[in-house]
Amino acid sequence: MTDVPNRQLLTITGLVQLEKRARHAATPEEFGFLAVNETHALVRYRQAVLWRCGPKGGARGGGQVVALSGLAVPDRNAPFVVWLRRLLRHLDTAGQGTGQAGDAKAVAALTAADAGPDLGGDWSEWLPAHALAVPLSSPEGERLGVLLLARDEPWNDHERHLLAYLADAYGHAWAYLLRRFRPGGARRWLVGRRNAVAGALAVALFAAAWIPVRDSALAQAEVIPRAPVVVRAPVEGVVDRFAVRPNELVEEGQLLLALDATRIANRLDVAAKAFEVAEAEYRQGGQQALFDPKSKANLAILQGRMEQHAAEVAYLQELLGRIEIRAPRAGTAIFDDENDWIGRPVAIGERILTVADPRETELEIRLPVADAIPLEEGAPVRLFLNVDPQNPVAATLTYAGYQASPGPDGVPAYRLKARFEDAATPRIGLKGVAKVHGSRTTLFYYVMRRPLAALRQRVGL
């Protein structure tokens, strides 16, 4: 006899625990998971479905499946869920188990016969033979949905009585959660406020898109000498030594470098010997011409040969004097590391270094073809040096090339030149990024210029 009170005590304890957990659910999703899975601790069943009725005042037959036993999130397009939706909408329309006929809190038993001929034929494929519809309502009497429990055994009155008590707690907890997470009250105010802010922001962005700005582009730039004098190899030879260091100030006529004189000196020695031989032959022929008329006829040939060798000696002496290359003007000697040149053969006219006035500089800009904008002479330019990016240097555009050419990085770019506005110009060789300003345009075009260009190139519109 003591087993019956113990079972009753366990049943009441399980009921209280379920009510407590339902009232402490944080979200409607958490409540749905508890309702279809944890109710099994009170009554046995094989499948459970939580059905949410349609909105109040809406069309009959609305609603959706919000929770299934054994699943975290039901797939609304799954065949089982589609059939359940049809079944529960049919029961909702017929007023069976949803609180539409009789007592709103009545727990109703359902079988395949209650589903009608169309749905009843598939009942055995999706659900056990015996189902129990537990209507859930709010404290105000508003219908919220149905907890459908199904199993193979029939339901008894004791289980219906327990589920009726549980349905009252479930309905109270579910109604609270639905009201809390419904977009109304303060939540609706926040949504409206957010929409108003979004609308104001959209209007502000639309208005800002038409703000007039000056079009501009960024490109790599370098400080170069203006009107430099290029020093080229006067003769073919090998660089022997440098008398100056890179970026050293030189005076006009100062020795810059010297080529190896060995080859020219050897040729000069050979030519000098040949000249001495020709000169001796000419003198011998002149003495013989006084007594021999035939030797007088060869005297002109010997003289021409002597003069030829004399010209060759003079030419080689001049070349020997050119192997020492001197500064054509005062300025800075601009070239790479001297060790890269020593021992290197050079051809006639090959560029070795340049001499430029360090106070006469200009800015060379390589504007990529993809970033090209319409430019006019006199456009403002700002140079951000790598060594001092916080203090931009002002310049004015003086030249813009019409033909693009590959740069050191292989990217086709237009060559631009700009004149510095301040007297104190940056040092030759400094590099940075130049911002070149173009014509007036709108902020929208300034921001969307490259995307629009890419779109037109791909689509052709």
Residue, then its C-alpha position, 0 to 999 in steps of 0.5 A: m500500500t505504500d507504493v501508491p503514495n510514493r508514486q503520487l509523491l513522485t508524480i507531484t514532485g515531477l509536476v512541480q519541477l516541470e512548472k518551475r522549469a517552464r516559468h524559468a525558461a529564458t526564451p520561447e525557443e527554450f520553452g519549446f524544447l522543454a515542453v516537447n522533451e522534458t514532459h516525458a518525465l511526467v507522462r510517457y510518450r513517443q513523439a511530441v509537437l508544439w504547435r503555435c496557433g495563428p495570430k489573434g483575429g487572423a484567418r483560421g488554419g494559420g500557425q506553425v510547428v515551433a518544436l519537435s521532440g528530439l530536434a533542436v530546430p525543426d526543418r519547416n520543409a521536412p515532409f513530417v513537418v509539412w504533414l504535421r502542419r496540415l494536420l494541426r491546421h485541419l484540427d484548428t479549423a475543425g476546433q478539435g483539441t485547440g480550445q475552439a469547441g467546448d472547454a478551452k482547457a480540455v485535453a482531447a484524445l485524437t486518432a486517425a479518424d479525427a484527421g479526416p480521410d485525406l490526412g488519416g490515411d497517412w497517420s500510421e506513417w508519421l504518428p503512433a495510433h493514440a495522440l493527446a492534444v493539450p491546449l495551451s492558453s494565456p491567463e486571459g484565455e487567449r489560445l496560444g497553441v497545442l502540445l501534441l503527444a503521441r504514443d502507441e497505448p491509449w491515454n487514461d484519465h489520470e494522465r489527462h488530469l496531470l497534463a491539464y494542470l501542466a497545461d495551465a503552467y505551460g500556458h502562463a509561462w509561454a504567454y509571458l515569453l511571447r509577450r516579452f519577445r513580441p516587437g511591442g512596447a519598448r521593443r517596438w519603440l526601439v525598432g521605430r527609433r532604429n528605423a528613424v535613425a536608419g532613414a535619417l542616415a540614409v538621407a544624410l548619405f544621399a545628401a553627402a553624395w552630392i557634396p562637391v569635392r576635388d578629384s584626386a589620385l595617389a601615385q608613387a613619386e621621387v625627387i629628381p634633379r631638374a636639368p641635370v648634366v649627364v656624364r657619358a663614357p667618351v670612349e669604349g673601355v673599362v672603369d678603373r677608379f672613381a675619384v668622388r663618392p655618390n652624392e658628393l659635391v664637385e666643382e667644375g672640371q674636377l676629376l670624377l672617374a678614370l677608365d683603364a688606359t692599358r688598351i689605349a696606351n698599348r695601341l699608342d705605343v704600336a702607333a708611335k713605333a709605326f710612325e717612327v718607321a714611316e718617318a724613317e722611310y720617308r727621310q730615306g726616300g727623300q735622300q734617294a730622290l736627290f739621285d734616283p728619279k724613281s725614288k722621287a716618284n715613291l716619295a709621295i706615298l711614303q709621306g702619306r703613310m707617315e702622315q697616316h701614322a701621325a694622325e693615328v698617334a694624335y687620335l690615340q693621344e686624344l683618346l688617352g686624354r679622355i679616359e679621365i672624365r671631369a665634371p662638366r659643371a658644379g653640383t652633386a655627382i649622382f650615381d650608384d655604388e662605385n663598387d658596382w662600376i669598377g671593372r665594368p666595361v662601358a660602351i661609347g655614350e653609355r650613361i655613367l652618372t649625372v651632375a646636378d644642382p642640389r637646389e634645382t629639383e622637381l618631382e617625378i610621379r608615376l600615375p598608374v593607368a588604372d588610377a588616371i584622372p583628367l589633369e591640367e597644368g598647374a594642378p596642386v600636388r602634395l607629396f608625402l615623403n616616406v621619411d617625413p609623412q606628417n609634413p606634406v610638401a606642396a608642389t604644382l603640376t608642370y607636365a603630364g605625359y600623354q603616353a603610358s610606359p612600363g615603370p620599374d615594377g612593370v605597371p603601365a603608368y603616365r609620367l608626371k612632373a611637378r615643381f616645388e613651391d617652397a624654396a627649401t626643396p627635398r633632397i634628391g632621391l627621396k621617395g614618397v606618395a604624391k596626391v594629385h588633384g584633378s577637376r571638381t566632382t561629387l563625393f559619390y563619383y569620388v568614392m565610386r570612380r574605380p568600382l564604376a570603371a571596373l563595372r563598365q569594363r566588365v559589363g560594357l554599360 
